[in-house]
Amino acid sequence: MKLYLLTQTAVHRYDVYLEAVVAANNEQEAREMHPIGGVVFNYERNAWLYSNGVVYQDSDDVCPDWPVHPAHVTATLIGDSINSRRNTHPYVICASFNAG
């Protein structure tokens, strides 16, 4: 797995995630991750799907704490994961949250 720095410039206010470091198999998979973990983007529903079953969609292209679509997220390759043999599922390593 590869390590990616996720950044976003679509959501500018308090109580939002600014960036995250994630382990993913490729850039697209990284961009489809939400910084809280357990959330992936579903293109068929055009929405974030949370592990608890909650679906988030917003016509304003901005969800409460992260861009509503992966197109607004930049994934920059920063290295290789040393845990790649043990974990093949993408996961969040750390995230930066701008609390207000």
PDB file as gemmi writes it, atoms N, CA and C in Angstrom:
CRYST1    1.000    1.000    1.000  90.00  90.00  90.00 P 1                      
ATOM      1  N   MET A   1       0.832  -1.176   0.000  1.00  0.00           N  
ATOM      2  CA  MET A   1       0.000   0.000   0.000  1.00  0.00           C  
ATOM      3  C   MET A   1       0.880   1.243   0.000  1.00  0.00           C  
ATOM      4  N   LYS A   2       0.307   2.328  -0.474  1.00  0.00           N  
ATOM      5  CA  LYS A   2       0.993   3.613  -0.551  1.00  0.00           C  
ATOM      6  C   LYS A   2       0.414   4.574   0.481  1.00  0.00           C  
ATOM      7  N   LEU A   3       1.209   5.548   0.875  1.00  0.00           N  
ATOM      8  CA  LEU A   3       0.758   6.591   1.785  1.00  0.00           C  
ATOM      9  C   LEU A   3       0.455   7.846   0.983  1.00  0.00           C  
ATOM     10  N   TYR A   4      -0.688   8.460   1.267  1.00  0.00           N  
ATOM     11  CA  TYR A   4      -1.114   9.666   0.567  1.00  0.00           C  
ATOM     12  C   TYR A   4      -1.483  10.749   1.574  1.00  0.00           C  
ATOM     13  N   LEU A   5      -1.138  11.980   1.227  1.00  0.00           N  
ATOM     14  CA  LEU A   5      -1.606  13.147   1.972  1.00  0.00           C  
ATOM     15  C   LEU A   5      -2.839  13.656   1.246  1.00  0.00           C  
ATOM     16  N   LEU A   6      -3.986  13.659   1.931  1.00  0.00           N  
ATOM     17  CA  LEU A   6      -5.219  14.192   1.367  1.00  0.00           C  
ATOM     18  C   LEU A   6      -5.378  15.634   1.816  1.00  0.00           C  
ATOM     19  N   THR A   7      -5.650  16.516   0.879  1.00  0.00           N  
ATOM     20  CA  THR A   7      -5.908  17.911   1.210  1.00  0.00           C  
ATOM     21  C   THR A   7      -7.172  18.358   0.487  1.00  0.00           C  
ATOM     22  N   GLN A   8      -7.783  19.407   1.018  1.00  0.00           N  
ATOM     23  CA  GLN A   8      -8.988  19.936   0.395  1.00  0.00           C  
ATOM     24  C   GLN A   8      -9.008  21.450   0.560  1.00  0.00           C  
ATOM     25  N   THR A   9      -9.589  22.123  -0.418  1.00  0.00           N  
ATOM     26  CA  THR A   9      -9.720  23.582  -0.352  1.00  0.00           C  
ATOM     27  C   THR A   9     -11.161  24.011  -0.604  1.00  0.00           C  
ATOM     28  N   ALA A  10     -12.082  23.060  -0.593  1.00  0.00           N  
ATOM     29  CA  ALA A  10     -13.485  23.362  -0.903  1.00  0.00           C  
ATOM     30  C   ALA A  10     -14.270  23.837   0.310  1.00  0.00           C  
ATOM     31  N   VAL A  11     -13.885  23.418   1.506  1.00  0.00           N  
ATOM     32  CA  VAL A  11     -14.639  23.739   2.716  1.00  0.00           C  
ATOM     33  C   VAL A  11     -13.782  24.656   3.584  1.00  0.00           C  
ATOM     34  N   HIS A  12     -14.226  25.903   3.762  1.00  0.00           N  
ATOM     35  CA  HIS A  12     -13.462  26.903   4.515  1.00  0.00           C  
ATOM     36  C   HIS A  12     -14.281  27.423   5.689  1.00  0.00           C  
ATOM     37  N   ARG A  13     -14.143  26.802   6.833  1.00  0.00           N  
ATOM     38  CA  ARG A  13     -14.797  27.271   8.049  1.00  0.00           C  
ATOM     39  C   ARG A  13     -14.291  26.411   9.205  1.00  0.00           C  
ATOM     40  N   TYR A  14     -14.845  26.621  10.389  1.00  0.00           N  
ATOM     41  CA  TYR A  14     -14.484  25.800  11.536  1.00  0.00           C  
ATOM     42  C   TYR A  14     -15.217  24.465  11.468  1.00  0.00           C  
ATOM     43  N   ASP A  15     -14.718  23.525  12.257  1.00  0.00           N  
ATOM     44  CA  ASP A  15     -15.304  22.190  12.373  1.00  0.00           C  
ATOM     45  C   ASP A  15     -15.265  21.430  11.054  1.00  0.00           C  
ATOM     46  N   VAL A  16     -14.138  21.489  10.385  1.00  0.00           N  
ATOM     47  CA  VAL A  16     -13.928  20.739   9.148  1.00  0.00           C  
ATOM     48  C   VAL A  16     -12.562  20.056   9.197  1.00  0.00           C  
ATOM     49  N   TYR A  17     -12.426  19.002   8.408  1.00  0.00           N  
ATOM     50  CA  TYR A  17     -11.126  18.355   8.239  1.00  0.00           C  
ATOM     51  C   TYR A  17     -10.355  19.110   7.169  1.00  0.00           C  
ATOM     52  N   LEU A  18      -9.108  19.431   7.458  1.00  0.00           N  
ATOM     53  CA  LEU A  18      -8.271  20.142   6.503  1.00  0.00           C  
ATOM     54  C   LEU A  18      -7.450  19.185   5.655  1.00  0.00           C  
ATOM     55  N   GLU A  19      -6.945  18.112   6.291  1.00  0.00           N  
ATOM     56  CA  GLU A  19      -6.128  17.150   5.579  1.00  0.00           C  
ATOM     57  C   GLU A  19      -6.056  15.856   6.367  1.00  0.00           C  
ATOM     58  N   ALA A  20      -5.505  14.831   5.720  1.00  0.00           N  
ATOM     59  CA  ALA A  20      -5.346  13.541   6.373  1.00  0.00           C  
ATOM     60  C   ALA A  20      -4.222  12.776   5.684  1.00  0.00           C  
ATOM     61  N   VAL A  21      -3.638  11.842   6.413  1.00  0.00           N  
ATOM     62  CA  VAL A  21      -2.696  10.893   5.835  1.00  0.00           C  
ATOM     63  C   VAL A  21      -3.388   9.546   5.845  1.00  0.00           C  
ATOM     64  N   VAL A  22      -3.419   8.904   4.681  1.00  0.00           N  
ATOM     65  CA  VAL A  22      -4.105   7.618   4.551  1.00  0.00           C  
ATOM     66  C   VAL A  22      -3.209   6.607   3.857  1.00  0.00           C  
ATOM     67  N   ALA A  23      -3.482   5.341   4.082  1.00  0.00           N  
ATOM     68  CA  ALA A  23      -2.837   4.255   3.350  1.00  0.00           C  
ATOM     69  C   ALA A  23      -3.882   3.696   2.397  1.00  0.00           C  
ATOM     70  N   ALA A  24      -3.536   3.624   1.126  1.00  0.00           N  
ATOM     71  CA  ALA A  24      -4.473   3.136   0.109  1.00  0.00           C  
ATOM     72  C   ALA A  24      -3.693   2.441  -0.998  1.00  0.00           C  
ATOM     73  N   ASN A  25      -4.408   1.686  -1.802  1.00  0.00           N  
ATOM     74  CA  ASN A  25      -3.768   0.951  -2.886  1.00  0.00           C  
ATOM     75  C   ASN A  25      -3.419   1.835  -4.081  1.00  0.00           C  
ATOM     76  N   ASN A  26      -4.156   2.938  -4.260  1.00  0.00           N  
ATOM     77  CA  ASN A  26      -3.892   3.840  -5.382  1.00  0.00           C  
ATOM     78  C   ASN A  26      -4.486   5.216  -5.069  1.00  0.00           C  
ATOM     79  N   GLU A  27      -4.194   6.187  -5.943  1.00  0.00           N  
ATOM     80  CA  GLU A  27      -4.633   7.557  -5.712  1.00  0.00           C  
ATOM     81  C   GLU A  27      -6.155   7.693  -5.675  1.00  0.00           C  
ATOM     82  N   GLN A  28      -6.839   7.024  -6.591  1.00  0.00           N  
ATOM     83  CA  GLN A  28      -8.300   7.133  -6.614  1.00  0.00           C  
ATOM     84  C   GLN A  28      -8.903   6.593  -5.330  1.00  0.00           C  
ATOM     85  N   GLU A  29      -8.431   5.454  -4.864  1.00  0.00           N  
ATOM     86  CA  GLU A  29      -8.928   4.879  -3.618  1.00  0.00           C  
ATOM     87  C   GLU A  29      -8.674   5.834  -2.452  1.00  0.00           C  
ATOM     88  N   ALA A  30      -7.518   6.492  -2.446  1.00  0.00           N  
ATOM     89  CA  ALA A  30      -7.201   7.457  -1.385  1.00  0.00           C  
ATOM     90  C   ALA A  30      -8.173   8.627  -1.411  1.00  0.00           C  
ATOM     91  N   ARG A  31      -8.428   9.186  -2.597  1.00  0.00           N  
ATOM     92  CA  ARG A  31      -9.317  10.351  -2.717  1.00  0.00           C  
ATOM     93  C   ARG A  31     -10.755  10.016  -2.318  1.00  0.00           C  
ATOM     94  N   GLU A  32     -11.123   8.753  -2.381  1.00  0.00           N  
ATOM     95  CA  GLU A  32     -12.486   8.332  -2.051  1.00  0.00           C  
ATOM     96  C   GLU A  32     -12.653   8.036  -0.569  1.00  0.00           C  
ATOM     97  N   MET A  33     -11.635   8.326   0.233  1.00  0.00           N  
ATOM     98  CA  MET A  33     -11.698   8.098   1.676  1.00  0.00           C  
ATOM     99  C   MET A  33     -12.036   9.397   2.397  1.00  0.00           C  
ATOM    100  N   HIS A  34     -12.742   9.268   3.491  1.00  0.00           N  
ATOM    101  CA  HIS A  34     -13.075  10.398   4.358  1.00  0.00           C  
ATOM    102  C   HIS A  34     -12.113  10.356   5.552  1.00  0.00           C  
ATOM    103  N   PRO A  35     -11.631  11.491   6.046  1.00  0.00           N  
ATOM    104  CA  PRO A  35     -10.675  11.505   7.152  1.00  0.00           C  
ATOM    105  C   PRO A  35     -11.125  10.832   8.447  1.00  0.00           C  
ATOM    106  N   ILE A  36     -12.416  10.664   8.664  1.00  0.00           N  
ATOM    107  CA  ILE A  36     -12.832  10.003   9.909  1.00  0.00           C  
ATOM    108  C   ILE A  36     -12.682   8.491   9.835  1.00  0.00           C  
ATOM    109  N   GLY A  37     -12.459   7.954   8.645  1.00  0.00           N  
ATOM    110  CA  GLY A  37     -12.325   6.510   8.480  1.00  0.00           C  
ATOM    111  C   GLY A  37     -13.691   5.847   8.454  1.00  0.00           C  
ATOM    112  N   GLY A  38     -13.775   4.686   7.848  1.00  0.00           N  
ATOM    113  CA  GLY A  38     -15.033   3.962   7.766  1.00  0.00           C  
ATOM    114  C   GLY A  38     -16.048   4.602   6.841  1.00  0.00           C  
ATOM    115  N   VAL A  39     -15.604   5.544   6.022  1.00  0.00           N  
ATOM    116  CA  VAL A  39     -16.495   6.243   5.104  1.00  0.00           C  
ATOM    117  C   VAL A  39     -15.870   6.190   3.713  1.00  0.00           C  
ATOM    118  N   VAL A  40     -16.651   5.793   2.737  1.00  0.00           N  
ATOM    119  CA  VAL A  40     -16.157   5.752   1.364  1.00  0.00           C  
ATOM    120  C   VAL A  40     -17.152   6.441   0.444  1.00  0.00           C  
ATOM    121  N   PHE A  41     -16.673   6.896  -0.694  1.00  0.00           N  
ATOM    122  CA  PHE A  41     -17.552   7.547  -1.651  1.00  0.00           C  
ATOM    123  C   PHE A  41     -18.150   6.503  -2.583  1.00  0.00           C  
ATOM    124  N   ASN A  42     -19.476   6.602  -2.788  1.00  0.00           N  
ATOM    125  CA  ASN A  42     -20.184   5.690  -3.685  1.00  0.00           C  
ATOM    126  C   ASN A  42     -20.637   6.480  -4.907  1.00  0.00           C  
ATOM    127  N   TYR A  43     -20.064   6.153  -6.078  1.00  0.00           N  
ATOM    128  CA  TYR A  43     -20.373   6.902  -7.295  1.00  0.00           C  
ATOM    129  C   TYR A  43     -21.795   6.649  -7.796  1.00  0.00           C  
ATOM    130  N   GLU A  44     -22.337   5.464  -7.546  1.00  0.00           N  
ATOM    131  CA  GLU A  44     -23.710   5.171  -7.984  1.00  0.00           C  
ATOM    132  C   GLU A  44     -24.717   6.065  -7.272  1.00  0.00           C  
ATOM    133  N   ARG A  45     -24.480   6.323  -5.998  1.00  0.00           N  
ATOM    134  CA  ARG A  45     -25.394   7.169  -5.218  1.00  0.00           C  
ATOM    135  C   ARG A  45     -24.917   8.609  -5.151  1.00  0.00           C  
ATOM    136  N   ASN A  46     -23.677   8.859  -5.650  1.00  0.00           N  
ATOM    137  CA  ASN A  46     -23.067  10.181  -5.594  1.00  0.00           C  
ATOM    138  C   ASN A  46     -23.113  10.725  -4.165  1.00  0.00           C  
ATOM    139  N   ALA A  47     -22.639   9.883  -3.234  1.00  0.00           N  
ATOM    140  CA  ALA A  47     -22.734  10.234  -1.813  1.00  0.00           C  
ATOM    141  C   ALA A  47     -21.661   9.510  -1.013  1.00  0.00           C  
ATOM    142  N   TRP A  48     -21.330  10.079   0.151  1.00  0.00           N  
ATOM    143  CA  TRP A  48     -20.466   9.406   1.117  1.00  0.00           C  
ATOM    144  C   TRP A  48     -21.307   8.400   1.871  1.00  0.00           C  
ATOM    145  N   LEU A  49     -20.805   7.193   2.040  1.00  0.00           N  
ATOM    146  CA  LEU A  49     -21.501   6.157   2.799  1.00  0.00           C  
ATOM    147  C   LEU A  49     -20.722   5.899   4.079  1.00  0.00           C  
ATOM    148  N   TYR A  50     -21.340   6.213   5.197  1.00  0.00           N  
ATOM    149  CA  TYR A  50     -20.716   6.014   6.493  1.00  0.00           C  
ATOM    150  C   TYR A  50     -20.932   4.571   6.951  1.00  0.00           C  
ATOM    151  N   SER A  51     -20.014   4.064   7.767  1.00  0.00           N  
ATOM    152  CA  SER A  51     -20.087   2.671   8.208  1.00  0.00           C  
ATOM    153  C   SER A  51     -21.347   2.377   9.009  1.00  0.00           C  
ATOM    154  N   ASN A  52     -21.965   3.401   9.615  1.00  0.00           N  
ATOM    155  CA  ASN A  52     -23.192   3.192  10.391  1.00  0.00           C  
ATOM    156  C   ASN A  52     -24.448   3.272   9.518  1.00  0.00           C  
ATOM    157  N   GLY A  53     -24.257   3.351   8.180  1.00  0.00           N  
ATOM    158  CA  GLY A  53     -25.389   3.358   7.266  1.00  0.00           C  
ATOM    159  C   GLY A  53     -25.859   4.737   6.850  1.00  0.00           C  
ATOM    160  N   VAL A  54     -25.315   5.797   7.459  1.00  0.00           N  
ATOM    161  CA  VAL A  54     -25.715   7.151   7.106  1.00  0.00           C  
ATOM    162  C   VAL A  54     -25.169   7.502   5.725  1.00  0.00           C  
ATOM    163  N   VAL A  55     -25.992   8.140   4.931  1.00  0.00           N  
ATOM    164  CA  VAL A  55     -25.599   8.597   3.595  1.00  0.00           C  
ATOM    165  C   VAL A  55     -25.592  10.116   3.622  1.00  0.00           C  
ATOM    166  N   TYR A  56     -24.517  10.725   3.097  1.00  0.00           N  
ATOM    167  CA  TYR A  56     -24.501  12.176   3.048  1.00  0.00           C  
ATOM    168  C   TYR A  56     -24.408  12.661   1.606  1.00  0.00           C  
ATOM    169  N   GLN A  57     -25.378  13.449   1.195  1.00  0.00           N  
ATOM    170  CA  GLN A  57     -25.377  14.100  -0.105  1.00  0.00           C  
ATOM    171  C   GLN A  57     -25.728  15.567   0.121  1.00  0.00           C  
ATOM    172  N   ASP A  58     -25.197  16.436  -0.719  1.00  0.00           N  
ATOM    173  CA  ASP A  58     -25.514  17.847  -0.603  1.00  0.00           C  
ATOM    174  C   ASP A  58     -25.401  18.484  -1.969  1.00  0.00           C  
ATOM    175  N   SER A  59     -26.394  19.188  -2.382  1.00  0.00           N  
ATOM    176  CA  SER A  59     -26.385  19.812  -3.700  1.00  0.00           C  
ATOM    177  C   SER A  59     -25.429  20.991  -3.774  1.00  0.00           C  
ATOM    178  N   ASP A  60     -24.929  21.467  -2.637  1.00  0.00           N  
ATOM    179  CA  ASP A  60     -24.006  22.599  -2.629  1.00  0.00           C  
ATOM    180  C   ASP A  60     -22.551  22.177  -2.792  1.00  0.00           C  
ATOM    181  N   ASP A  61     -22.287  20.902  -3.032  1.00  0.00           N  
ATOM    182  CA  ASP A  61     -20.928  20.368  -3.180  1.00  0.00           C  
ATOM    183  C   ASP A  61     -20.080  20.504  -1.925  1.00  0.00           C  
ATOM    184  N   VAL A  62     -20.708  20.711  -0.794  1.00  0.00           N  
ATOM    185  CA  VAL A  62     -19.970  20.802   0.458  1.00  0.00           C  
ATOM    186  C   VAL A  62     -20.739  20.050   1.531  1.00  0.00           C  
ATOM    187  N   CYS A  63     -20.092  19.071   2.161  1.00  0.00           N  
ATOM    188  CA  CYS A  63     -20.726  18.407   3.296  1.00  0.00           C  
ATOM    189  C   CYS A  63     -20.231  19.101   4.559  1.00  0.00           C  
ATOM    190  N   PRO A  64     -20.746  18.778   5.709  1.00  0.00           N  
ATOM    191  CA  PRO A  64     -20.401  19.540   6.907  1.00  0.00           C  
ATOM    192  C   PRO A  64     -18.906  19.590   7.232  1.00  0.00           C  
ATOM    193  N   ASP A  65     -18.158  18.525   6.963  1.00  0.00           N  
ATOM    194  CA  ASP A  65     -16.771  18.511   7.417  1.00  0.00           C  
ATOM    195  C   ASP A  65     -15.733  18.087   6.384  1.00  0.00           C  
ATOM    196  N   TRP A  66     -16.137  17.843   5.154  1.00  0.00           N  
ATOM    197  CA  TRP A  66     -15.221  17.390   4.097  1.00  0.00           C  
ATOM    198  C   TRP A  66     -15.917  17.598   2.759  1.00  0.00           C  
ATOM    199  N   PRO A  67     -15.198  17.818   1.665  1.00  0.00           N  
ATOM    200  CA  PRO A  67     -15.865  18.007   0.369  1.00  0.00           C  
ATOM    201  C   PRO A  67     -16.810  16.851   0.049  1.00  0.00           C  
ATOM    202  N   VAL A  68     -17.915  17.172  -0.553  1.00  0.00           N  
ATOM    203  CA  VAL A  68     -18.931  16.160  -0.813  1.00  0.00           C  
ATOM    204  C   VAL A  68     -18.540  15.211  -1.953  1.00  0.00           C  
ATOM    205  N   HIS A  69     -17.538  15.567  -2.745  1.00  0.00           N  
ATOM    206  CA  HIS A  69     -17.141  14.718  -3.870  1.00  0.00           C  
ATOM    207  C   HIS A  69     -15.617  14.607  -3.924  1.00  0.00           C  
ATOM    208  N   PRO A  70     -15.079  13.418  -4.233  1.00  0.00           N  
ATOM    209  CA  PRO A  70     -13.628  13.230  -4.305  1.00  0.00           C  
ATOM    210  C   PRO A  70     -12.926  14.140  -5.315  1.00  0.00           C  
ATOM    211  N   ALA A  71     -13.656  14.692  -6.267  1.00  0.00           N  
ATOM    212  CA  ALA A  71     -13.046  15.606  -7.233  1.00  0.00           C  
ATOM    213  C   ALA A  71     -12.473  16.841  -6.554  1.00  0.00           C  
ATOM    214  N   HIS A  72     -12.947  17.142  -5.339  1.00  0.00           N  
ATOM    215  CA  HIS A  72     -12.483  18.312  -4.590  1.00  0.00           C  
ATOM    216  C   HIS A  72     -11.382  17.966  -3.589  1.00  0.00           C  
ATOM    217  N   VAL A  73     -10.859  16.741  -3.682  1.00  0.00           N  
ATOM    218  CA  VAL A  73      -9.807  16.269  -2.780  1.00  0.00           C  
ATOM    219  C   VAL A  73      -8.547  15.990  -3.595  1.00  0.00           C  
ATOM    220  N   THR A  74      -7.410  16.443  -3.087  1.00  0.00           N  
ATOM    221  CA  THR A  74      -6.126  16.162  -3.727  1.00  0.00           C  
ATOM    222  C   THR A  74      -5.410  15.092  -2.926  1.00  0.00           C  
ATOM    223  N   ALA A  75      -4.899  14.074  -3.609  1.00  0.00           N  
ATOM    224  CA  ALA A  75      -4.127  13.011  -2.975  1.00  0.00           C  
ATOM    225  C   ALA A  75      -2.699  13.079  -3.506  1.00  0.00           C  
ATOM    226  N   THR A  76      -1.760  13.325  -2.615  1.00  0.00           N  
ATOM    227  CA  THR A  76      -0.350  13.423  -2.978  1.00  0.00           C  
ATOM    228  C   THR A  76       0.391  12.220  -2.412  1.00  0.00           C  
ATOM    229  N   LEU A  77       1.046  11.466  -3.255  1.00  0.00           N  
ATOM    230  CA  LEU A  77       1.813  10.300  -2.822  1.00  0.00           C  
ATOM    231  C   LEU A  77       2.991  10.759  -1.973  1.00  0.00           C  
ATOM    232  N   ILE A  78       3.117  10.204  -0.755  1.00  0.00           N  
ATOM    233  CA  ILE A  78       4.211  10.609   0.124  1.00  0.00           C  
ATOM    234  C   ILE A  78       5.101   9.441   0.534  1.00  0.00           C  
ATOM    235  N   GLY A  79       4.742   8.201   0.186  1.00  0.00           N  
ATOM    236  CA  GLY A  79       5.609   7.076   0.538  1.00  0.00           C  
ATOM    237  C   GLY A  79       4.896   5.745   0.487  1.00  0.00           C  
ATOM    238  N   ASP A  80       5.569   4.744   1.027  1.00  0.00           N  
ATOM    239  CA  ASP A  80       5.038   3.389   1.087  1.00  0.00           C  
ATOM    240  C   ASP A  80       4.689   3.022   2.517  1.00  0.00           C  
ATOM    241  N   SER A  81       3.647   2.210   2.678  1.00  0.00           N  
ATOM    242  CA  SER A  81       3.234   1.740   3.991  1.00  0.00           C  
ATOM    243  C   SER A  81       4.042   0.503   4.360  1.00  0.00           C  
ATOM    244  N   ILE A  82       4.605   0.466   5.562  1.00  0.00           N  
ATOM    245  CA  ILE A  82       5.352  -0.723   5.982  1.00  0.00           C  
ATOM    246  C   ILE A  82       4.412  -1.855   6.398  1.00  0.00           C  
ATOM    247  N   ASN A  83       3.116  -1.543   6.581  1.00  0.00           N  
ATOM    248  CA  ASN A  83       2.129  -2.555   6.968  1.00  0.00           C  
ATOM    249  C   ASN A  83       1.420  -3.163   5.768  1.00  0.00           C  
ATOM    250  N   SER A  84       1.930  -2.973   4.563  1.00  0.00           N  
ATOM    251  CA  SER A  84       1.201  -3.388   3.369  1.00  0.00           C  
ATOM    252  C   SER A  84       0.974  -4.897   3.286  1.00  0.00           C  
ATOM    253  N   ARG A  85       1.810  -5.688   3.913  1.00  0.00           N  
ATOM    254  CA  ARG A  85       1.613  -7.138   3.868  1.00  0.00           C  
ATOM    255  C   ARG A  85       0.515  -7.596   4.810  1.00  0.00           C  
ATOM    256  N   ARG A  86       0.276  -6.811   5.861  1.00  0.00           N  
ATOM    257  CA  ARG A  86      -0.718  -7.192   6.864  1.00  0.00           C  
ATOM    258  C   ARG A  86      -2.091  -6.600   6.600  1.00  0.00           C  
ATOM    259  N   ASN A  87      -2.138  -5.480   5.923  1.00  0.00           N  
ATOM    260  CA  ASN A  87      -3.413  -4.795   5.738  1.00  0.00           C  
ATOM    261  C   ASN A  87      -3.574  -4.395   4.277  1.00  0.00           C  
ATOM    262  N   THR A  88      -4.583  -4.952   3.611  1.00  0.00           N  
ATOM    263  CA  THR A  88      -4.822  -4.623   2.205  1.00  0.00           C  
ATOM    264  C   THR A  88      -6.010  -3.676   2.049  1.00  0.00           C  
ATOM    265  N   HIS A  89      -6.684  -3.365   3.142  1.00  0.00           N  
ATOM    266  CA  HIS A  89      -7.801  -2.426   3.093  1.00  0.00           C  
ATOM    267  C   HIS A  89      -7.292  -1.022   3.408  1.00  0.00           C  
ATOM    268  N   PRO A  90      -7.798  -0.018   2.704  1.00  0.00           N  
ATOM    269  CA  PRO A  90      -7.350   1.346   2.988  1.00  0.00           C  
ATOM    270  C   PRO A  90      -7.731   1.765   4.413  1.00  0.00           C  
ATOM    271  N   TYR A  91      -6.892   2.619   5.000  1.00  0.00           N  
ATOM    272  CA  TYR A  91      -7.183   3.086   6.347  1.00  0.00           C  
ATOM    273  C   TYR A  91      -6.595   4.480   6.564  1.00  0.00           C  
ATOM    274  N   VAL A  92      -7.162   5.193   7.522  1.00  0.00           N  
ATOM    275  CA  VAL A  92      -6.713   6.534   7.872  1.00  0.00           C  
ATOM    276  C   VAL A  92      -5.649   6.419   8.950  1.00  0.00           C  
ATOM    277  N   ILE A  93      -4.546   7.125   8.752  1.00  0.00           N  
ATOM    278  CA  ILE A  93      -3.469   7.121   9.744  1.00  0.00           C  
ATOM    279  C   ILE A  93      -3.644   8.277  10.721  1.00  0.00           C  
ATOM    280  N   CYS A  94      -3.861   9.483  10.206  1.00  0.00           N  
ATOM    281  CA  CYS A  94      -4.131  10.634  11.061  1.00  0.00           C  
ATOM    282  C   CYS A  94      -4.862  11.697  10.234  1.00  0.00           C  
ATOM    283  N   ALA A  95      -5.519  12.606  10.923  1.00  0.00           N  
ATOM    284  CA  ALA A  95      -6.267  13.656  10.253  1.00  0.00           C  
ATOM    285  C   ALA A  95      -6.144  14.955  11.032  1.00  0.00           C  
ATOM    286  N   SER A  96      -6.221  16.057  10.305  1.00  0.00           N  
ATOM    287  CA  SER A  96      -6.180  17.384  10.904  1.00  0.00           C  
ATOM    288  C   SER A  96      -7.579  17.989  10.857  1.00  0.00           C  
ATOM    289  N   PHE A  97      -8.112  18.310  12.055  1.00  0.00           N  
ATOM    290  CA  PHE A  97      -9.460  18.844  12.173  1.00  0.00           C  
ATOM    291  C   PHE A  97      -9.381  20.265  12.692  1.00  0.00           C  
ATOM    292  N   ASN A  98     -10.018  21.198  11.997  1.00  0.00           N  
ATOM    293  CA  ASN A  98     -10.017  22.613  12.370  1.00  0.00           C  
ATOM    294  C   ASN A  98     -11.236  22.894  13.249  1.00  0.00           C  
ATOM    295  N   ALA A  99     -11.068  22.665  14.547  1.00  0.00           N  
ATOM    296  CA  ALA A  99     -12.191  22.846  15.480  1.00  0.00           C  
ATOM    297  C   ALA A  99     -12.438  24.328  15.738  1.00  0.00           C  
ATOM    298  N   GLY A 100     -13.688  24.675  15.940  1.00  0.00           N  
ATOM    299  CA  GLY A 100     -14.022  26.074  16.195  1.00  0.00           C  
ATOM    300  C   GLY A 100     -14.597  26.240  17.523  1.00  0.00           C  
TER     301      GLY A 100                                                      
END                                                                             
